[in-house]
Amino acid sequence: MTDETEQALDAIPDGDPFALFEAWFAEARQSEPNDGNAMALATATPEGVPSLRMVLLKGHSPDGFIFYTNGLSRKGGELAANPVAALLFHWKSLRRQIRIEGPLAEVDEVTADAYFASRSRDSQLGAIASDQSSPLPSRTRLLERHEEAEKAFAGRAVERPRHWTGFCLRPAAIEFWLDRPHRLHERRRFVSVEGGWTSSLLYP
């Protein structure tokens, strides 16, 4: 097979975007040196002012992509006021990325409780100690609050704060990007339609 013929072949197949995500995600969990489940989360205010940060994917299925956070944080407030978002996975070791866009909703309390219970105790206490995104007078104050939470829950299970919760983004579009030689990269965008998905290649 010549280089020209190989370049002409589609490396990102049409079909089921969730199956393709699962395959790429499994490879990333093996190849990335740290946090193969890390993703950028973009949110915006109702006025369209954007913000971006890294979070960790904690669950995924055809129903959507789940992450957890403090609902009183900046991103929590933006999600409550404007419940649409975008995700970006960039796996440098594989030279791949995936963009996901769509509406989202808060997970139910049973799901949030189950995930919170699975976290390490120190992480649970950290969720209580941190008023995420709020001004912090000093690092010492954060450590003091962690110690206070540790004493408050000494000898018993740490309760999930009601404002600490999860969100599930239900994808309306999923785009896969694959590095190809000469910057002739491959992009395929899947769009949700009634009864399934449609896809098309995009110019890089």
C-alpha positions in Angstrom: 0.0 0.0 0.0 1.5 3.4 -1.0 1.6 6.3 1.4 -0.9 8.1 -0.8 -3.3 5.2 -0.6 -2.9 4.9 3.2 -3.5 8.6 3.6 -6.8 8.3 1.7 -8.2 5.7 4.1 -10.6 6.9 6.8 -9.1 6.1 10.2 -12.1 7.3 12.1 -15.0 5.1 11.1 -18.7 6.0 10.8 -21.0 4.1 13.1 -21.4 4.2 16.9 -19.6 7.2 18.5 -19.9 5.7 22.0 -18.2 2.5 20.9 -15.4 4.6 19.3 -15.1 6.7 22.5 -14.9 3.6 24.6 -12.0 2.2 22.4 -10.1 5.5 22.4 -10.7 6.1 26.2 -9.5 2.6 27.1 -6.2 3.2 25.1 -5.8 6.6 26.8 -6.1 5.1 30.3 -3.2 2.8 29.4 -1.0 5.3 27.5 -1.4 8.6 29.3 1.2 9.1 32.1 -1.4 10.8 34.4 -5.2 11.1 34.5 -6.2 9.6 31.2 -9.7 10.6 32.3 -8.9 14.3 32.5 -11.0 16.6 30.3 -11.5 20.3 29.8 -14.9 21.6 30.8 -16.2 24.8 29.1 -19.1 26.6 30.6 -20.6 30.0 30.1 -22.8 32.6 31.8 -26.3 33.3 30.4 -24.6 36.4 28.8 -22.1 34.1 27.0 -19.0 34.8 29.1 -17.0 31.6 28.9 -14.7 29.9 31.4 -12.7 26.7 31.2 -11.0 24.2 33.6 -9.9 20.6 33.9 -12.1 18.0 35.6 -12.1 14.2 35.7 -14.6 12.0 33.9 -16.1 9.7 36.5 -18.7 7.8 34.5 -19.8 7.4 30.9 -22.5 5.6 28.9 -24.8 6.3 26.0 -26.8 8.3 28.5 -23.9 10.8 28.9 -20.6 11.8 30.6 -20.5 12.3 34.4 -18.2 14.5 36.5 -18.5 15.8 40.1 -17.9 19.2 41.6 -19.0 21.7 44.2 -22.3 23.1 43.0 -21.6 26.5 44.6 -18.3 26.9 42.6 -18.1 29.2 39.6 -18.7 26.3 37.2 -21.6 25.1 39.4 -23.2 28.5 39.2 -22.7 28.7 35.5 -24.1 25.2 34.9 -27.2 26.1 37.0 -27.8 29.3 35.1 -26.9 28.0 31.6 -27.1 24.2 31.6 -25.1 23.5 28.4 -21.4 22.8 28.2 -18.5 21.4 26.1 -15.9 18.8 27.0 -12.5 18.2 25.4 -10.3 15.2 25.9 -6.7 15.7 24.6 -4.5 12.6 24.7 -1.0 13.8 23.7 0.5 10.3 23.8 -2.0 9.1 21.2 -2.2 12.4 19.3 -5.9 12.3 19.5 -8.7 14.5 20.8 -12.4 14.3 21.3 -14.9 17.2 21.6 -18.3 16.7 23.1 -21.1 19.3 23.3 -24.6 19.2 24.8 -27.0 20.0 27.6 -26.5 18.6 31.1 -28.4 18.0 34.3 -27.5 17.2 37.9 -27.3 13.5 38.8 -29.8 12.2 41.4 -28.9 12.1 45.0 -28.4 8.3 45.2 -25.8 8.5 42.4 -24.0 11.4 44.0 -24.1 9.7 47.4 -22.6 6.5 46.0 -19.8 8.2 44.3 -19.0 10.4 47.3 -18.8 7.3 49.5 -16.3 5.7 47.1 -13.8 8.6 47.5 -11.0 8.5 50.0 -11.8 9.9 53.4 -9.3 12.8 52.9 -11.0 13.7 49.6 -14.4 13.7 51.3 -13.1 15.9 54.0 -11.5 18.2 51.4 -14.9 18.6 49.8 -16.2 19.9 53.1 -13.2 22.1 53.8 -13.2 23.9 50.5 -15.6 26.7 49.5 -14.5 26.1 45.9 -13.9 29.3 43.9 -14.4 31.6 46.9 -11.5 33.9 48.1 -9.1 32.2 50.5 -7.2 34.3 53.0 -4.3 31.9 53.3 -3.3 28.3 52.6 -3.2 27.9 56.4 -6.9 28.6 56.7 -7.7 25.8 54.2 -5.6 23.3 56.2 -7.3 24.5 59.4 -10.8 23.8 57.9 -9.7 20.4 56.8 -8.6 19.6 60.3 -11.9 21.0 61.7 -13.8 18.7 59.3 -11.7 15.8 60.4 -12.6 16.4 64.0 -16.3 17.0 63.2 -16.6 13.5 61.6 -14.2 11.6 63.9 -15.4 8.1 64.3 -18.2 8.3 61.8 -18.8 8.4 58.0 -18.3 11.7 56.3 -21.6 13.0 55.0 -21.8 14.4 51.4 -22.5 18.1 51.5 -25.7 18.8 49.6 -24.0 21.3 47.3 -21.3 18.7 46.3 -22.9 16.9 43.4 -22.5 15.4 39.9 -23.5 16.5 36.4 -24.3 14.4 33.4 -23.7 15.9 30.0 -25.9 14.3 27.3 -24.1 14.7 24.0 -25.7 16.4 21.1 -22.4 16.3 19.1 -19.2 14.3 19.4 -16.2 15.1 17.3 -13.1 12.9 16.9 -9.7 14.3 15.8 -6.7 12.2 14.8 -3.3 13.4 13.9 -2.2 12.6 10.3 1.0 13.5 8.5 1.5 16.9 6.8 -1.1 18.5 9.0 -3.8 16.7 6.9 -5.5 15.6 10.1 -8.7 13.6 10.2 -11.9 14.9 11.9 -15.3 13.2 12.0 -18.2 14.9 13.7 -21.2 12.9 14.9 -24.5 14.7 15.5 -27.4 13.3 17.4 -30.6 12.8 15.4 -33.9 11.1 16.2 -33.2 7.4 16.3 -29.4 7.6 16.3 -26.4 9.5 14.9 -25.3 11.0 11.6 -21.6 11.8 10.9 -19.4 13.5 8.3 -15.8 14.2 7.9 -14.6 17.8 8.3 -11.7 19.6 6.8 -8.8 19.8 9.4 
